[in-house]
Amino acid sequence: MNRPLLLLDIDGVLSPYGTPQPPAGYTGQRPAAWIDDLHTPQAHLWAAERTSPTLLITADPTIGLTRNSIDHVMAWAKALQRPSANP
């Protein structure tokens, strides 16, 4: 993974019921980390069905985005760059 990280701010890409929609149209086959305060069953299904690495982090809506969440995503992305031990 030599491509730069892509940040999508898709706040507002909501269904009429306020349910966040999976960012499938944005991510393609790239690895994707999704931080949100509401991961629906559809979001978990989308993540489970992807063939690319996918990380869902659910933020506490009373706290919001934290440094810990960002560090988690950055460590996850860095691990994707390491060569596999089992080629």
Summary of the structure (lengths in Angstrom):
residues: 87
radius of gyration: 13.7
end to end distance: 15.4
largest distance: 45.6
contacts: 169
relative contact order: 0.17
helix: 32%
strand: 14%
